[in-house]
């Protein structure tokens, strides 16, 4: 159950849209979350973070990297936006061959879950929805999911 929840959270995170999250001031972030993020990112970076809250989850955003914690300060996932040229060639070829024509490429992210599992998300768009194409570390697509508009 926890694994399924963590994977679902990672899918939701990849969008990281302002619609699903509310920007908050760092003083509204639980001390345990701030402390853990500072330990993970370093004090200098921690001061630059923009914080979002979605339910009991807190996401620190610095440039193209998102780091999500639960309210207990436990890491849920990290996500880093990557350039199209940095996507694994096998993954990009599979996406381009099967999906690009119907779901034009928007962006891509490398996601690492708290378990250490790594995924590449390619986000395509169709009919006003973003679609996540999730590829595992074996370069296989393991999930396709649409978001709300």
N, C-alpha and C positions, 0 to 999 in steps of 0.2 A: 504494500500500500504506500509506504513512504517513498519507494522508488518511483512508483507511478506518479505520485504527487510532485516529486522533485522534477521529473521529466516534464510534467504539465507546466510547472512553474517556469522551467527553462523556455518552453515554447512561448509562454505569455511574455516573458522577459524580452525575447528577441525583438518584439515589436517596440516595447518601451515607449509607447506613445503617451503624450500628455493627457489624452482622454482617459486612460486607465489609471493614471497616477497623478498625485497632487504634489507640487513643489512645496517643500517645507524648509524652514530655517534649521540650521544644524542644532540649535538649542532645543528643538522639538524631537530630535533623534535620541532614543534611549542611550544613557551613558555607556552601557555595556556594548552597544553597537558602535558608537563612536570610538570607544577604546579599541575594539577589535579591528575596525577599519584603519585606525591610526597605526596599529601594530602591523597590519598587512601592507598598507600603502606608504607608510612613512609620514611623519608629522607635516612635512612641507606639502606633500600631495594632499593630505587630508584637509588642509585648509582651503584648497582649491575646489573641493568637491561641491557639486550641486546635489541636494538630497531630494528624493521623491519618496512618497509613501503610498502604498497600495495595501490596504487592510493592515495586517500585522507584519508587512514586509517593508524594508527600507533599502533603497537603491542609491548608491553613491555614483555619480557620473563625473568623470574627468576626461575631457576630450572625447575620444571614441571608445572609452572603456567604461562598462557598467559593472558594479559589484553589488550583489544583493545579499542581504542578511535577514534572518527572522528577528523577532523582537528580543530573543535571548542572546543575540550576537553571534549566532551560528551562520557560517557562510552557506549560501544556497547555490550560487553560481557566479561566474564572471563571464562577461561577454565583451569581445573586442571586435569592433567593426574592421573589416579587411577590404582591401582593394580587390577588384575583380581579377587582376593579374596575379594575386596571391592565393587564389583558390586552387586547390589541388587540381591538376589538369584532368585527371580521370573523373573527378566529381563535376567539374565545369562542363566537360564534354557530355557526360550523361544528362545533365540539366539542359544544356543547349539542344541536344538531340531530341529529347522527349518533351520538354516543357516550355522552353524559351518562346516559341511561336505563340503559345496560348497564354502564357504568364510572363510577360516581359520582365526582365531582371530589374530590380530596384536597388538592392544592396546585399551584402553578405556579412556574416558574423561568425567568429570562432567562439564557441561556448564550452566552458569547462564546469562540470557539476562538482558539488562538494565531494562526491565519491571519486573524482579524478577522471570520470568518463568525459571524452572529448567529442564534440560534434561540430560540423559546419552547417550553418543555416544559410540557405539562399532564399531570399525573399523576392517573390514575383508578384505581379499585380494583375487582377482581372475583375472587371465589373465593379470597381470601387473597393475591392477587398484586397488585403495583402494575404498572400499564401506563403507559408513556411514549408520549405523543402529541406528536411533534416537528414543529413548524411553522417554516418558513424565513422569511426576511425579505420574501417575497412573499405571506405569510399562507397558504401551502399546506402541508398535512400531508405530510411527506416520509418519515415512519417511525412505525410503531407497534411497540412491543416490550414483552414481559412480563419481569418480574424474578422471581427466586426468592422464596419466602415469607420 
